[in-house]
Amino acid sequence: MRLSIVVLSLSAAVFAQTPANILGLGSETDPSDGPSRGMGEAGEALRSDRSWDPRLEARSAFATQTALEVQLDPSIDMISDDQASNSVGGGGIPRVSLSVPMGRFGHLGLGYWQRFDKSFEWTDPADSSVEAIGQGGAFEGDVSYGYALPWLRGLALGVTYHRILGADRVTVNESWQAADEGLATAFSDTLQHSYWGSYWTGSVYFTRGPMDLGAWADLRGQATVTPYDGGTNQQFQQPQPYTMDLPRSAGFAAAYRFFQRQAVVADLEWTTWQATVSGAPDRWKGGVGWQSQGAGDRYDDFWKRASWRAGAYGIVGGDQYDLTEAATVGLGFPLGMQGAVDLSLHLGQNEVDNGGPKLKDTFVQLYVVLSGASSWGESLRSHK
């Protein structure tokens, strides 16, 4: 009981993490690749020889290089509500992926995606002996296959299987000491959820001349949620596992290339939470971006080989009734013979209004994306 009361009171407390991490399934992470992070997370459709996106696998059917990508995201959040403000630093690994072109046999993609994050720390501003700590979140293991249709030039189809895994845990610690006792008594309550489920995404992609177009849609999926209650010197009647419908998304993305190395991109994604959270409004996310692609070989000037990016995105609605506005800038530069480093800086603001006090956090987030590519998987003819 103490745990439930404390968790519900978090929305009116001093936060040490963005409010989005605390409510519902936690803060949702976009699965964009490294270059797209700097283009307002809107570059899904921009044709690339090494990138992979779990939503738009069909694009990767035109990839020519095997590529491994690892993303890191150190961040700083400045949080405020009706009563107080605070700031905190954090970070994680939102995505790891492997893209493998197989020539005329299509394309294979493998990836890890930290879909939701429920990491936070909270201390009662009126009583430092009470604290709450959130850890973990649901993540995905993704396997995808894409194929470029040989009889329809520039058209490809893709499918992705998403396996939902992981667990989140909220622990409330409290110490209490009576006036006539020399030692404090410590209590700890834990509420945990583990997830196991799956869903599929289908995608289509078309590229011709300077124009790239892509679309994707999720099929209905479900996850089994296993809750657990535990506490110091307490016995709980354990809740029974239950089945939850997963949120479903559909999206469209476009890219236009001009002046050889310039490109503009845009996307729009719709997500329905109605089957997951009763009464939750639809979630809309849209973004726009620009890229100036680097040129030259390894003997050219470093700045000539760098890629410059900028963009913006916005989110409205969803299970947390949130409003997000953010601007992005990015820089990509080569690393060794076949590697690359993509740096993207996001500056934005989240507002959460779920019927309680209005919560707001301003975030500064840096994505550091390391990728390496090779010609493994290509036929000898295509490599030449």
N, C-alpha and C positions, 0 to 999 in steps of 0.2 A: 504494500500500500504506500509506504514511504517513497518508493521508487516512482510510482505513478504520479504522485503529487509533485515531486521535484521535477520530473521530466516535463509535466504540463506547465510548470512555472518558469521554464527556461525562456519562454517568449517574452517575459517581462524582466529579464535579468541582464547582467553585464556579460556580454559574450566575449569569448576568446576564439571564436571562429565564425565564419559567415552564417547567418541564420538559415540559409538554404541547406547547410549540412545537417541541421538538427531536425527539420521537419520532414515528414513522410519517409521516403526511401533514401533521402539525402540529396546532396548536390549532384546534378547530372553533368557528365563530361561529354563534350562533342568529340566524335572519333576522327576529326580531320587529320590529314597528313601534315608533314612539316611545312611545305610551301604554303598550303592553304591557311595555316594558322595566322600568317601575316597578311592574308588577303580577306580579312573579315570572316574567316572560316567559311568562305563561299566558293572556294576553288575546286570543288569536287569534279566539275566537268572538264577542267583544263587538261588537255592531253599531256601525258608524261611518259617517259620511257622507263621510269623506275618506281612510281608511287602506287599505293594501294589504299582503297577506302572500303571498309566492310559493307557500306550501304550500296555503293556504286561499283560493284565488282566488274560490271561489263566494260568499264573504261580500261581496266587493267588487261583486257584481252589484246590491246595494242601495245603493251609494254614490251620492251626489247631487252631489258637487263634484270638480272636477279638482284634484289635489293633487300637489305635488312635495315630496319628503322627502329630507333629507340628514342622515346620522348621523356623529358624531365620538365617539371613545371614548378619551380620555386615561386612563391607568391607572398604578398603582403595585403592584409585586409584591414580597412579602417571601418569599424562597425559602430552604429548608433541606433538607439530606439528612443522612446518617449522619455526615458529616465536617465540614460548614461551613454557613454561612448568608450570605445576601447580599440586596440589594434593588435594584430598578431601576424606572425610569419609561419609559413608552412610549405608543403610541397608534396609531390608524389610522382608516380610513373603512370601517366594516363594511357599510354599505348606502346606496344611492341609488335612489330609485324615483319613478315617475310613474304616477299613477292617473287614468284617463280614462273617465268614464261616457259612454255613448252612447245614453242613453234606452232606447227599445224595442229597440234593436239590441244591447244587452248592455253589457259593460264590457271595456276593454282595459287591461292592466297591463304596464309595462316596468320592469326593475330590474337593478341590479348588486348582487351579494352576495359579499363576501369570505368564501368558504366555509371555507378553511383558511389558517392563518397560520404560517409557519415562520421568523419573524424572531427572532433571538437573537444574543447576543454572549457569548463564553467566553474566559477566559484561564487558562492552567495556573497553579494556585496555587504550584507548585514551580518554575516556569520561565516568567517573563514574556515570553520571546522567542517563545512559541508561543501563538497565538490562533486561534479559530474564529469565523466570522461567518455567520449564516444570514439569507437574504433571500427575500422573495416568498412565494408560496403559490398554490394553485389557487383560482380564483374562478369565479363564474357570471354569465352574461348571461341574464336570464329574460324570457320573453314569455308572457303569460297572457290567457285570455278567459273571462269569466263571463256566465251568462245566467240571469235569474230566470224560471221557468216561469210563463206567464200563466194557465194553467189549473189550477195548484196553488199557491194563495196561500201565500207565505212560503217557498217551496222554490226553491233555485237550485243549478245545477251549474257546475263550473269545471274548466279544464284549464290546466296550465302546462308550457311547454317550457323545459328547463334546458340551456344550452350550457356545458360545462366548458372553461375556458381557463386560461392562466397558466403560471407556472414557478416552481420554488423552487431555490435554490442555496446550497450550503454551501462556504465557502472557508476553508482552513486556511493561515495564514501562519506561517512560521518563519524566524528569522534565526540564522545560525551563524558563529562567528568562531574561527579557529584561533589558537593562542597566538603563532605567528610571523607572523601577517598583520595588517596595519593596518586593513583594511576587512572588514566583515561580509558574508557571502553570504546573500541572501534567497531563500527558496523559497516557492512558492505552489501549492497543490493545490486543485482545484475539482471538486465533484460536483454535477451539475445534472439536474433532471427537468423536462420540459415536458409539458403535459397537453392533450388534445383529445378530447372525448367529449360525450355527451348522455344525458338521460333525461327521462321525462315524469312528471307528478303529476296525479292526478285528485282532485277534491274535491266534497263535497256540503254544503249549508248549509240550515238551517231556522230561521226566526225567527217567533215567534208570541207576542203579549202580552209578558210580561217575560222570556221564556226564549229564549236563542239557543244553537243546537247546530251543531257542525261536525265533519267528519271528512275525512281525506285519506290517500292511499296513493301511494307511488312505484311506477312500473313498472320492470322490470329495465333497467338501462343499463350502458354500458361506456365506458371511456376508453382511448385509446392513450397510453402513457407512453414518451417518448423520453429516455433517459438520456445523459449526456455526462460523460466524465472528462477532465480536463486538468491539466497541471502544468508547472512551470518546468523546462526542459531535460529533459523526459521525454516518452516516447511511450507511449500506451495503446492497446490493442485496444478500440475503441469498442463498448460493449454495443449489442445490437440492440433496437429498439423492441418493446414487448410490450403486450398488451391486458389491462386490469384491469377486473374487475366492480366497479361502484360500490356503496357501501352503500345499502340500501333502507330507507325509513322508512314507518311508518303511525302515525297519531295521531288523537286525539279531544279536542275542547275544548267547554266549556260555559260559559255566562254567565247570571247571573240578576240582573235589575234590580229595585230596590225603593225605596220612599220617593222616587220621582221621579228623584233624582240619584245614588243609591247603586247599586253593583253589586259582585257577587262573581264570580270567575272561577276556572277550574281546567282543567288539560290533562294529558294523558299521551301520551308518544310512545315508540314502540319502533323501534329501528334494528338491523338485522342486518348484522354485519361479516364473517360467516363466509365469504362468497364473495370478499371483498376481502383479508382477513388470515386465513389458515388457523388455526383453533383459537381465534380471538377470541370472547369471549362476547357475547351480545346486550347492547345498550345501552338503558337505560331512563332517561327524563327526565320528571319530573313537577313541576308547579308549582301554586301557589294564589295568589290576589291579591284586592285590594279597591281600589275607586275611588270617590271622591266627586267627581262632575262639577261644574265651575264653572257658574254661571248668570249671567243678566243680559246687558246689552249694553255697548257701549264707554263709556257714560257712568257706569256703575256703579263702585263701589269695586273697586280692583285685586284685593284678596284674595277678594272675592266671586266674581270671575270665574275664579279659579285652581282647578285640579283637583288633588286630593291622592290619592296612591297608595301602596300597600305590598304586599309579597308575599314569597314564598320559593320556591326551587326546589332540586331535587336531581338528581344524575346518578350512575348506577352502571353499571359494565361498559364495553364498547366495546373498540376496538383497543388502547387503552392501559391496560386493566384499572383504570380510574380511579374515584375516588369524589369527588364535588363536592357541597358544601353551601353555599348562599348565601342571604342576605336582601337585599331590595331596598326602597328608598323612592323616590318620585318626586313631582315637582311640574310641572304644566303651566300655562302662562299665555299669554294672547294677545299677539301681536306685530303691531301695526298693525291694518288693517281685516280682513284675511283670514288673517293668519299666526299661527303659534303656536311656542312654544319648550317642549320637554319635556326636563326634567332628571331623570335617574335615577341613583341611587347604588347600586352593588352591593358588598357586603362578604361575602367567602366564603373557602373553603379547598378546594384541590385536593390529592388524594393519588394518586400514580401508583405502581403496583406491577406491573412487568412481569417479575418474576423476579430483578431486580438490587436494588441498594440502594433502599429505600423513599424516594420523593421527595415533598416537601410544599411547597406555596406558599400563602401567604395573600395575597389580592388585594383591592385597593380600586379600583373601576372606575367612572368617571363617563361616562355617555352624554349627549351634548348633541345634541338632535335639532331641526333647524330645518325647518319645513314652511310651505308657502303654498298657498292654495286659491283657486279662482275658480269661476264658474258656466259657464266655457267647456265646450262639449260637451253642455250641457243644451238641451232644446227650449225654445221661448219659453213654452209652456204650463206645463212643470214649473218653470221659473224664476219664473214668477209665483206 
